[in-house]
Amino acid sequence: MPVVVPVVMNYKITSGRKRESPVWSYFQYDAVLDKSKCITSENGSVCGILLAGKNSTNLITHLRTSHKAAYADFVKQQEQSSVAKKEKPENSEKGYQEKPGGSKSGSSGSSLKNFLKGAKPSVWPDDSKEKLMRDEALCKMIVMCGLPARLVEHPSFREFCNILDPKFVVPGE
């Protein structure tokens, strides 16, 4: 009867984001060992050092401290790749808007402002039912509780009302 020997395979499934950093042209990742091997060649020999994991920051630090020429080349590649990303046209559905002159605006501040402008009004319009209802409720509360009318001028009261309903502007502002 033949003897069956089980084969144990030592491998690790790799998944995750695509490695886009130019540093990966100087390293090779071994998923089994979970180490990155430096394949930078200097004076005809490969470095071969193993670094834990696949953290590109650690790999860049190794290049900077151990391989000055390779690090300078990496910096050039990184600059070229960042310039190429900036020049790549963006989808207008992602909140980018064209500036006069055709360039795209991708700063989060300007797109956030544009989003907020188009969303909801920042205050209730003076003639709206909501505004009139809130004004009437405030007046009723002040009169029925015997509170001084100047209460609405106090910064703490205004802050309280703003927290309750940011769209409500206290009368008298």
Secondary structure, 3 states (H helix, E strand, C coil): CCCCCCCCCCCCCCCCCCCCCHHHHCEEEECCCCEEEECCEECCEECCCEEECCCHHHHHHHHHHHCHHHHHHHHHHHHHHHHHHHHCCCCHHHCCEECCCCCEECCHHHHHHHHHHHHCCCCCCCCCHHHHHHHHHHHHHHHHHCCCHHHHHCHHHHHHHHHHCCCCCCCCC
